[in-house]
């Protein structure tokens, strides 16, 4: 890792603690993340966020022009780090896997732990992806970003197995994997009866992804 690379992002709250920003802004982000995850974006007012954060509503709008801006300040860092761009151990772990199934299972398991560490923010993303056009636009922008040149390296591991469909590119690979993970989060929040247990569910997600990607 070079000195130009940003710190490893594992947990939004930990990352936020290390950001240089006013206390009121941090308080607003933490309060909004909890309330949005519990009551939904539309079901939470900035008045409620201000009360939860112990600040005035004017303070919120000092740092965020709209409630939508507040939402995006929470979810965009998580979206951008859903795949660990700068983690050498991530690619090292993939390099040890030789088959498509092994690679997918490793990624699914690794990113599941990321999801668990950012459960509130990921829950917000999963729900808002269904109804919030700005959220879907941001997700698409992240996937297509030229800054994510690591995707080419990632997809090469899949091609090297000789099992990946020829019509799957890097962006498509991310959509398939992230899509399955998002659906899993939605199921866990709205129809938990469909879940079978962490290990079995991760195996099922792996198999569903492999069926989509494999020749």
C-alpha positions as CSV (number, residue, x, y, z in Angstrom):
1,X,0.0,0.0,0.0
2,X,1.4,3.4,-1.0
3,X,1.2,6.6,1.0
4,X,-1.3,7.9,-1.5
5,X,-3.8,5.2,-0.9
6,X,-6.7,6.0,1.6
7,X,-7.1,4.2,4.9
8,X,-8.7,0.7,4.8
9,X,-12.5,1.1,5.3
10,X,-14.0,-1.7,7.3
11,X,-16.6,0.1,9.5
12,X,-18.3,3.4,8.8
13,X,-18.5,4.4,12.4
14,X,-14.7,3.8,12.9
15,X,-14.0,5.6,9.6
16,X,-16.2,8.5,10.7
17,X,-14.3,8.8,14.0
18,X,-11.1,9.5,12.1
19,X,-12.6,12.1,9.8
20,X,-11.7,15.7,10.4
21,X,-15.2,17.3,10.6
22,X,-17.2,19.3,13.2
23,X,-18.7,17.4,16.0
24,X,-22.2,18.5,15.0
25,X,-21.8,17.1,11.6
26,X,-20.6,13.8,12.9
27,X,-23.4,13.7,15.4
28,X,-25.9,14.3,12.6
29,X,-24.5,11.5,10.5
30,X,-24.5,9.0,13.4
31,X,-28.1,9.9,14.4
32,X,-29.4,9.9,10.9
33,X,-27.9,6.5,10.2
34,X,-29.6,4.9,13.2
35,X,-32.9,6.6,12.5
36,X,-32.9,5.9,8.8
37,X,-32.1,2.3,9.4
38,X,-34.9,1.9,11.9
39,X,-37.7,4.1,10.5
40,X,-36.6,4.5,6.9
41,X,-35.5,7.7,5.1
42,X,-39.1,8.9,4.3
43,X,-40.2,8.0,7.8
44,X,-37.6,10.1,9.5
45,X,-37.6,13.9,9.7
46,X,-34.6,16.2,10.2
47,X,-36.3,17.4,13.4
48,X,-36.0,13.8,14.7
49,X,-32.4,13.6,13.5
50,X,-31.5,16.9,15.3
51,X,-33.1,15.7,18.5
52,X,-31.3,12.4,18.4
53,X,-28.0,14.1,17.7
54,X,-28.5,16.8,20.3
55,X,-28.1,19.6,17.8
56,X,-30.4,22.1,16.2
57,X,-32.1,21.5,12.9
58,X,-30.2,24.6,11.6
59,X,-27.0,22.8,12.3
60,X,-28.0,19.9,10.1
61,X,-28.8,22.3,7.2
62,X,-25.5,24.1,7.8
63,X,-23.7,21.0,6.7
64,X,-26.2,19.3,4.5
65,X,-28.4,21.3,2.1
66,X,-31.1,18.7,2.0
67,X,-32.1,15.5,3.8
68,X,-31.1,13.7,0.7
69,X,-27.6,15.1,1.0
70,X,-27.5,13.8,4.6
71,X,-28.5,10.4,3.3
72,X,-25.9,10.3,0.6
73,X,-23.2,11.4,3.0
74,X,-23.9,8.2,5.0
75,X,-24.3,5.7,2.1
76,X,-21.8,6.9,-0.5
77,X,-18.6,5.9,1.5
78,X,-20.1,2.5,2.2
79,X,-21.1,2.0,-1.5
80,X,-17.6,3.0,-2.6
81,X,-15.9,0.6,-0.2
82,X,-18.3,-2.3,-0.7
83,X,-15.5,-3.9,-2.5
84,X,-12.1,-3.4,-0.7
85,X,-10.2,-1.5,-3.3
86,X,-6.9,-1.2,-1.4
87,X,-6.7,-4.4,0.6
88,X,-3.8,-6.5,-0.5
89,X,-5.0,-9.4,1.6
90,X,-8.3,-9.4,-0.3
91,X,-6.5,-10.1,-3.6
92,X,-4.1,-12.4,-1.8
93,X,-7.1,-14.4,-0.6
94,X,-8.6,-14.6,-4.0
95,X,-5.3,-15.7,-5.6
96,X,-5.3,-18.8,-3.4
97,X,-8.7,-19.9,-4.9
98,X,-8.5,-21.7,-8.2
99,X,-12.1,-22.3,-9.2
100,X,-15.0,-19.9,-9.9
101,X,-16.9,-21.4,-6.9
102,X,-14.0,-20.9,-4.5
103,X,-13.5,-17.3,-5.6
104,X,-17.1,-16.4,-5.3
105,X,-17.4,-18.1,-1.9
106,X,-14.4,-16.2,-0.7
107,X,-15.8,-12.8,-1.9
108,X,-19.3,-13.5,-0.5
109,X,-17.9,-14.4,2.9
110,X,-15.5,-11.5,3.0
111,X,-18.1,-9.0,2.0
112,X,-20.7,-10.5,4.4
113,X,-18.4,-9.6,7.2
114,X,-18.2,-6.0,5.8
115,X,-22.0,-5.9,5.7
116,X,-22.3,-7.1,9.3
117,X,-19.8,-4.3,10.3
118,X,-21.9,-1.7,8.5
119,X,-25.3,-3.2,9.1
120,X,-27.2,0.0,9.6
121,X,-25.8,1.7,6.5
122,X,-26.2,-1.4,4.3
123,X,-29.8,-1.8,5.5
124,X,-30.5,1.8,4.4
125,X,-28.9,1.2,1.0
126,X,-30.8,-2.1,0.5
127,X,-34.2,-0.4,1.2
128,X,-33.5,2.9,-0.7
129,X,-32.2,1.1,-3.8
130,X,-35.8,0.0,-4.4
131,X,-37.4,3.4,-4.3
132,X,-34.7,6.1,-4.4
133,X,-33.5,7.1,-7.9
134,X,-30.6,9.0,-6.5
135,X,-29.4,6.0,-4.7
136,X,-29.5,3.8,-7.8
137,X,-27.7,6.6,-9.8
138,X,-25.0,6.7,-7.2
139,X,-24.6,2.9,-7.2
140,X,-24.3,2.9,-11.0
141,X,-21.7,5.7,-10.9
142,X,-19.6,3.8,-8.3
143,X,-19.6,0.7,-10.4
144,X,-18.7,2.5,-13.6
145,X,-16.1,4.8,-12.0
146,X,-12.7,4.8,-13.6
147,X,-11.2,5.1,-10.2
148,X,-12.2,1.5,-9.6
149,X,-9.5,0.2,-11.9
150,X,-9.0,-2.6,-9.5
151,X,-12.1,-4.2,-11.0
152,X,-10.1,-5.2,-14.0
153,X,-7.6,-7.1,-11.8
154,X,-10.5,-8.6,-9.9
155,X,-12.3,-9.9,-13.0
156,X,-9.0,-11.3,-14.3
157,X,-9.0,-13.8,-11.5
158,X,-12.4,-15.0,-12.7
159,X,-11.3,-15.2,-16.3
160,X,-8.2,-17.2,-15.3
161,X,-10.5,-20.0,-14.0
162,X,-11.7,-20.5,-17.5
163,X,-15.3,-20.8,-16.2
164,X,-16.5,-17.2,-16.5
165,X,-19.0,-16.4,-19.2
166,X,-17.5,-14.4,-22.0
167,X,-20.2,-11.7,-21.8
168,X,-19.6,-10.8,-18.2
169,X,-17.5,-7.7,-17.7
170,X,-16.2,-6.1,-14.5
171,X,-19.3,-3.9,-14.0
172,X,-21.6,-6.9,-14.6
173,X,-19.6,-9.0,-12.1
174,X,-20.1,-6.4,-9.4
175,X,-23.8,-6.0,-10.2
176,X,-24.4,-9.8,-9.9
177,X,-22.5,-10.2,-6.6
178,X,-23.7,-7.0,-5.0
179,X,-27.3,-7.6,-6.2
180,X,-27.4,-11.0,-4.4
181,X,-26.0,-9.5,-1.2
182,X,-28.5,-6.6,-1.3
183,X,-31.4,-9.1,-1.8
184,X,-30.1,-11.1,1.2
185,X,-30.2,-8.0,3.4
186,X,-33.7,-7.1,2.3
187,X,-34.9,-10.7,3.0
188,X,-33.3,-10.5,6.5
189,X,-35.2,-7.3,7.3
190,X,-38.6,-8.0,5.7
191,X,-39.0,-11.8,5.5
192,X,-36.5,-13.4,7.9
193,X,-38.5,-16.6,7.8
194,X,-36.8,-17.2,4.4
195,X,-33.4,-17.3,6.0
196,X,-31.8,-20.6,7.0
197,X,-28.8,-19.6,9.0
198,X,-25.6,-17.7,8.1
199,X,-23.5,-20.6,6.8
200,X,-26.3,-22.2,4.7
201,X,-27.4,-18.8,3.4
202,X,-23.9,-17.9,2.3
203,X,-23.5,-21.2,0.5
204,X,-26.9,-20.6,-1.2
205,X,-25.8,-17.1,-2.3
206,X,-22.5,-18.5,-3.6
207,X,-24.3,-21.1,-5.7
208,X,-26.8,-18.6,-7.1
209,X,-24.0,-16.3,-8.2
210,X,-22.0,-19.1,-9.7
211,X,-25.0,-20.3,-11.7
212,X,-25.3,-16.7,-13.2
213,X,-21.6,-16.3,-14.0
214,X,-20.5,-19.8,-15.1
215,X,-20.3,-20.8,-18.7
